[in-house]
Amino acid sequence: MQLFKTLLIALFMLTQTAYGQPNTQQPVTALLGAFGAEVALVKQNLSNPQSMSLSGIEFTTGRIGNQNVVVAETGIGKVNAAMTTTLLLHYFKPARVIFTGIAGGTNPDLQPGDIVIAGQTAHHDFNSLNQLATPTTQTLNPLTKVLNPRYFPADSGLMQRAIKVADKVKFEGIPLANGQVSTRPVRVLVGTVVTGDQFVSSAAKVKQLRADHNADATEMEGAAVAQVCYQLKTPLLVIRSLSDRADAEAHLDIRAFYPTAARNSANLVLALVKGL
């Protein structure tokens, strides 16, 4: 029996080591991005980076300013984003989560390179029935058996800090066809980001998203991360920089504007973390 207890203790300790429970006296800030390039921009600013794998997903810990952080690439799409976020919350128990990345613009007043701080996020492709068999666009919280809000609100503290530091960040202008860089100031606004498992490249779809949600940007991960964080009571902020206008030219624009958009989003996130 004593040998069995010893083996159980050893297995438990091995599990803790393998899953990398952070040994820190300070809260952990988690930084997520969908694409490798988005995450790489954040990792470049880590001091004392250390990588580890959880269920095949790489997590990198380190410090940015005075903050202990953990960085991970979620992968594209809602399922991948939800899986990575759940692993992250379970093993690292971060005090807050910040998502950085690109998005398609649906607000006609915005241009590539502009930034949307998500005051709220929503699934634009979710439809179901509630307990009374009435159609609903609200997801069901499996922990409470209560419908989630249609729009997941951002953490107000993180949002206000992001608004404040945005005025001090030097954003890059979008490259123009003549080889010059746009001198138009990058616009930063608080708005609605909608999420679906599709790359939107249709003016008709953009019109629908504006009509249904008054959406400012559309992407493929934000609401999934927001739903997990909402259900597990973890503060979240999604920050997206526009790489295209989600219209018929989106597949061309994203190639031209993606690098600048990714850097603009990452730079705002880094400034936000350093100011925490």
Secondary structure as UniProt FT lines:
FT   HELIX           2..18
FT   TURN            19..20
FT   STRAND          28..33
FT   HELIX           36..43
FT   TURN            44..45
FT   STRAND          47..54
FT   TURN            55..56
FT   STRAND          57..64
FT   TURN            65..66
FT   STRAND          67..73
FT   HELIX           78..92
FT   STRAND          96..105
FT   TURN            108..109
FT   TURN            112..113
FT   STRAND          115..123
FT   STRAND          128..129
FT   TURN            131..132
FT   STRAND          135..136
FT   STRAND          140..141
FT   TURN            142..145
FT   STRAND          146..147
FT   STRAND          152..153
FT   HELIX           156..166
FT   TURN            167..168
FT   TURN            177..178
FT   STRAND          188..195
FT   HELIX           203..213
FT   STRAND          217..219
FT   HELIX           222..231
FT   TURN            232..233
FT   STRAND          236..244
FT   TURN            248..249
FT   HELIX           250..274
//
